[in-house]
Amino acid sequence: MDGPGSGRIPIGAAAPAIARSGDGAVTMGRALRPVVTSGHNPRVTTTAVILARGLGTRMRAASTTTLADAEQARVADSGVKALIPVGRPFLDYVLSALADAGIADVILVVGPEHDALRDRYERDARPSRVRVHFAVQAEPRGTADAVLAAEGAVAHRPFLVINSDNYYPVEALRLAAALLPPGLVAFERDALVRDGHIEPARALRYALLDVDGQGRLRAIVEKPSPEEAARFGHRPLVSMTLWAFDACIFDACRRVTPSVRGELELPEAVALAVREGVVFGVARCALPVLDLSSRADIAPVAARLRGVEVSL
């Protein structure tokens, strides 16, 4: 994930609070613990939007990591992280996991120049377990604008939003699909470090989530300072961009103003929606997410995915 802007995104007037379990806590399996939720979706979400329009700035940047695999190096130079071969193209694993989680329709938000993605999923490896559609974001104006690009393809259905450079456990995707939208899955930062390949310094930069006692989102703290992070205790929850939305997010995405980076950011659109009365529920997950942001991530991600069965 290329880094978001910095600073706190206020969602309510309440002071920051450590996320904690609500009265309706449930347990799903040994590793997945959704201890804060706002509601169960009686009709499980079956549509997902994958944000694949990013420029891949960190992947293309000069690095001390030398890639021995010529095809990995070529794709890394292009910045299309979703197609980096880690046994097979990274996005194959993502699509297979979505299908395992019950997703039937996938909308890939791409740039007009991303012919390689179209060639793979419309011609070379057309999936049979999910229907892949494409939405074009004409310019890289930010993640809120990318979600807006998918509005026509979503067609009023509830939908998930994920990054194309993250591999989410199937259980986490199922949890998101079962949320009553809008909402998000919050990941335990310690689990990302302990069970994933994510180094502590990077995890410290992930957006922190302020969640109230009823499992409702109050604020997102992007790139927290040490002082801000200290207020969230030793086991904070972070966002890894696993959202469950309904159509209300599109209006917020249309009205959000540019961030300090000059982009239209999805977390800012969420903040706007909640200030206007939209409740975002939060479900907690203690499973790791694989993050393919830079060349240094390729080898450890490939190692973690080795042996993962893919069925498109």
C-alpha positions in Angstrom: 0.0 0.0 0.0 1.5 3.3 -1.0 1.4 5.4 2.1 -1.6 7.6 3.0 -1.6 11.2 4.2 -0.8 12.1 7.7 -2.9 13.3 10.6 -6.0 12.5 12.5 -9.3 12.2 10.7 -12.0 13.1 13.3 -15.2 11.2 13.1 -16.9 12.2 16.3 -16.5 14.5 19.2 -15.4 11.8 21.6 -11.8 11.5 22.7 -9.7 8.7 21.5 -10.4 5.3 23.1 -8.8 1.9 22.9 -11.0 -0.5 20.9 -12.6 -3.0 23.1 -15.2 -5.8 22.9 -18.9 -5.0 22.7 -21.6 -7.0 24.4 -22.3 -9.0 21.3 -18.8 -10.4 20.9 -18.5 -13.7 19.0 -15.6 -16.0 18.1 -15.0 -17.4 14.6 -12.3 -20.1 14.7 -9.1 -20.2 16.7 -7.3 -17.3 15.1 -10.0 -15.0 14.0 -11.6 -13.0 16.8 -14.2 -10.4 15.7 -14.7 -9.0 19.1 -16.3 -5.7 18.1 -19.1 -5.6 15.6 -22.1 -3.4 15.0 -24.3 -5.8 13.2 -24.5 -9.0 11.1 -25.5 -8.7 7.4 -28.5 -10.9 6.7 -27.5 -10.9 3.0 -23.8 -11.6 2.8 -22.0 -9.2 0.4 -20.9 -10.9 -2.8 -19.2 -7.9 -4.7 -15.7 -6.6 -4.2 -13.9 -3.6 -5.6 -10.1 -4.0 -5.9 -8.1 -0.7 -6.0 -5.4 -1.4 -8.6 -4.9 2.1 -10.0 -1.9 3.1 -7.8 1.3 4.2 -9.4 3.5 1.7 -7.5 5.9 4.4 -6.5 7.6 2.5 -3.7 7.8 -0.7 -5.9 9.4 1.3 -8.7 11.8 3.2 -6.5 15.5 2.5 -6.3 16.2 -0.2 -3.8 19.0 -2.1 -2.2 17.0 -5.3 -2.9 18.2 -7.0 -6.1 15.7 -9.2 -7.8 17.3 -12.3 -9.3 14.1 -13.2 -11.2 14.0 -11.1 -14.4 10.2 -11.3 -14.7 9.8 -10.0 -11.1 12.2 -7.2 -11.9 10.4 -6.3 -15.1 6.9 -6.2 -13.5 8.3 -4.3 -10.4 9.7 -1.7 -12.8 6.2 -1.2 -14.3 4.7 -0.6 -10.9 1.8 -3.0 -11.5 2.2 -4.8 -8.2 -0.9 -7.0 -8.7 0.9 -8.9 -11.5 4.3 -9.5 -9.8 4.9 -13.2 -10.0 5.2 -14.9 -6.6 4.8 -18.4 -7.9 2.0 -16.9 -10.1 0.8 -13.3 -10.4 0.0 -11.9 -6.9 -3.6 -11.0 -7.9 -4.4 -14.6 -8.7 -4.1 -15.4 -5.0 -6.3 -12.4 -4.1 -9.0 -13.4 -6.5 -8.9 -17.0 -5.4 -9.3 -15.9 -1.7 -12.2 -13.7 -2.6 -13.9 -16.6 -4.4 -13.3 -18.8 -1.3 -15.0 -16.1 0.8 -18.1 -16.2 -1.4 -17.5 -13.2 -3.6 -19.1 -13.6 -7.0 -18.3 -10.3 -8.8 -15.0 -8.4 -8.7 -14.5 -4.9 -10.1 -10.9 -4.0 -10.8 -10.3 -0.3 -10.7 -7.4 0.3 -13.1 -5.8 3.1 -15.2 -6.4 3.5 -18.9 -2.8 2.2 -19.5 -3.3 -1.1 -17.6 -3.7 -3.4 -20.6 -1.7 -6.1 -18.9 -4.3 -6.6 -16.2 -7.1 -6.7 -18.9 -5.1 -9.2 -21.0 -4.6 -11.6 -18.1 -8.1 -11.6 -16.7 -10.1 -11.2 -19.9 -8.0 -13.5 -22.1 -5.0 -15.4 -20.7 -6.5 -16.5 -17.3 -10.1 -15.6 -17.3 -11.5 -16.7 -13.9 -14.5 -19.0 -13.7 -15.2 -18.8 -10.0 -15.7 -15.0 -10.0 -16.8 -12.5 -12.7 -14.2 -9.9 -13.3 -15.2 -6.4 -14.4 -13.1 -3.4 -15.1 -13.6 0.3 -14.1 -11.2 2.9 -15.3 -9.9 5.7 -13.1 -8.7 8.2 -15.6 -6.1 9.8 -13.4 -4.6 8.7 -10.1 -6.5 11.3 -7.9 -6.7 9.2 -4.8 -8.6 6.2 -3.3 -11.9 8.0 -2.9 -11.9 8.9 -6.6 -11.0 5.3 -7.3 -14.1 4.0 -5.4 -16.2 6.5 -7.4 -14.9 5.1 -10.6 -16.5 1.8 -9.7 -19.9 3.3 -8.9 -21.5 2.3 -12.2 -20.3 -1.3 -12.0 -21.4 -1.7 -8.4 -25.0 -0.8 -9.3 -26.4 -0.2 -5.8 -25.1 -3.5 -4.4 -23.2 -3.6 -1.1 -19.5 -4.2 -1.8 -16.1 -4.7 -0.2 -13.1 -2.5 -1.0 -9.6 -3.9 -0.8 -6.1 -3.1 -2.0 -4.6 -5.0 -4.9 -1.3 -5.3 -3.1 -2.6 -7.0 0.0 -3.4 -10.6 0.5 -6.1 -11.0 3.1 -6.9 -14.3 4.8 -10.1 -15.9 3.6 -11.6 -15.7 7.1 -11.1 -11.9 7.2 -12.8 -11.5 3.9 -15.7 -13.6 5.1 -15.9 -11.5 8.2 -16.1 -8.3 6.1 -18.7 -9.8 3.8 -20.9 -10.7 6.8 -20.7 -7.2 8.2 -23.8 -5.0 8.0 -22.4 -2.2 5.8 -20.9 0.2 6.1 -18.0 -1.0 8.2 -14.5 -2.4 8.2 -12.3 -5.1 9.5 -9.7 -3.8 12.0 -6.5 -5.8 12.4 -4.4 -6.2 15.5 -1.1 -4.6 14.8 0.8 -7.1 16.9 -0.6 -9.9 14.8 0.5 -8.3 11.6 4.1 -8.1 13.0 4.1 -11.5 14.8 2.4 -13.6 12.1 3.0 -11.7 8.9 6.2 -10.5 7.3 5.6 -6.9 8.2 8.4 -5.2 10.1 7.6 -3.3 13.3 8.7 0.1 11.9 6.3 -0.2 9.0 3.4 -1.3 11.2 3.9 1.7 13.4 2.9 3.9 10.4 -0.4 2.1 9.7 -3.5 4.1 10.4 -4.9 3.6 14.0 -8.6 3.1 14.6 -10.5 4.7 17.5 -13.5 2.4 18.2 -16.1 3.0 20.9 -17.5 0.4 23.3 -20.3 -0.5 20.9 -17.9 -1.3 18.1 -18.4 1.9 16.1 -15.7 3.8 14.4 -14.9 7.3 15.9 -11.6 8.3 14.3 -8.8 7.2 12.0 -5.3 8.4 12.9 -3.2 8.3 9.8 0.6 8.0 10.3 0.3 8.5 14.0 3.0 10.3 16.0 4.5 8.4 19.0 2.3 10.5 21.3 -0.9 9.7 19.4 0.0 6.0 19.2 0.6 5.9 23.0 -3.0 6.8 23.7 -4.1 3.6 21.9 -2.3 1.2 24.3 -0.1 -1.8 23.5 -2.6 -3.7 21.3 -4.0 -1.1 18.9 -6.2 -1.8 15.9 -5.1 -0.7 12.5 -6.7 -0.4 9.1 -5.5 -2.5 6.2 -8.2 -1.2 3.8 -10.8 -4.0 4.2 -14.0 -2.0 4.0 -17.7 -3.0 3.6 -19.7 -0.3 2.0 -23.1 0.5 0.6 -24.1 3.2 -1.8 -23.9 6.0 0.8 -20.1 6.1 0.4 -20.3 7.5 -3.2 -21.9 10.8 -2.1 -19.1 11.2 0.5 -16.5 10.4 -2.1 -17.9 13.0 -4.4 -17.8 15.7 -1.7 -14.5 15.0 0.0 -11.8 17.7 -0.4 -8.2 17.0 -1.2 -5.9 15.8 1.6 -2.6 17.3 2.5 -1.2 15.1 -0.3 -3.5 16.7 -2.7 -5.5 13.5 -3.2 -9.1 12.5 -2.6 -8.7 10.0 0.2 -11.1 7.2 1.1 -10.6 7.6 4.9 -11.5 11.3 4.6 -14.7 10.3 2.8 -15.5 7.9 5.6 -15.0 10.7 8.2 -17.3 12.9 6.3 -20.0 10.3 6.1 -19.9 9.5 9.8 -20.0 13.2 10.8 -23.2 13.3 8.9 -24.7 10.4 10.8 -23.6 7.2 9.1 -22.5 4.5 11.5 -19.5 2.4 10.6 -19.2 -0.8 12.5 -15.9 -2.5 13.2 -15.0 -6.2 13.4 -11.7 -7.2 14.9 -9.3 -9.7 13.3 -6.1 -11.2 14.7 -4.9 -12.7 11.4 -2.0 -11.4 9.4 -2.2 -9.6 6.0 0.6 -9.8 3.4 1.7 -6.4 2.2 3.4 -6.2 -1.2 4.5 -2.6 -1.3 8.2 -2.7 -2.2 10.8 -5.0 -3.8 12.0 -6.1 -0.4 8.5 -7.6 0.2 8.6 -9.9 -2.8 10.7 -12.7 -1.4 8.9 -13.0 2.0 5.5 -12.7 0.4 6.4 -15.4 -2.1 7.6 -17.6 0.7 4.3 -17.1 2.7 2.2 -17.9 -0.4 4.2 -21.0 -1.3 1.8 -23.9 -1.0 -1.3 -21.8 -1.1 -3.8 -23.4 -3.5 -5.2 -21.1 -6.2 -8.3 -21.7 -8.1 -9.6 -19.1 -10.4 
